[in-house]
Amino acid sequence: STLIKVGNTEILIDAGSRQNSAGTIAPYVKQFCTDGVLEYVIATHADQDHISGFVGTKEHTGIFESFVCQTIIDFPLTDKTSQVYQNYVEKRDAEVQAGAVHYTALDCWNNANGAQRTYTLSDGITMNFLYQKFYEEKTSDENDYSVCMLLSQGENHYLFTGDLEEKGEASLVENNELPKCVLFKAGHHGSKTSSTSALLEKI
């Protein structure tokens, strides 16, 4: 789970790792998101340890119910049928009914259905959704469905790739002009299956 604050705009990427994790995540976010509004929420992929905190429990209210989430951006594809995933969809759709807008990363890349490939967060600061082929192609590795985002602040670039693994990283490199980055949130929790040479040499 990553919170990015740009002035009065907050972006929350993922909310793991179990549903009761909301009891830790929500109070932490409230320290920085003092108006109760998360302008952007990104769910990178449907694995439990990335979406559970959006749902929460009876004792620990999830992110979707703890905050007004204005724009929700998530994964175009998944093979998940788990109860946690179903709960995520239910809570996400309830947030949409309450006024949020929901796009997939593919919508963003294609500037489709009202979504944007690039969002201006502040003067000179942009949130840019990148393309990788598993937005549109099925894979046996759920991690490779991950949403990829580049935050740019002038010449400073920050890359977030969820749990993207080797094949996904190869596609990310192939399909985008990636800049040198001052920060890379290590893919798949720093696992040996990610942060491949092909990607690291570019960024």
Summary of the structure (lengths in Angstrom):
residues: 203
radius of gyration: 15.8
end to end distance: 21.8
largest distance: 45.6
contacts: 695
relative contact order: 0.13
helix: 35%
strand: 26%
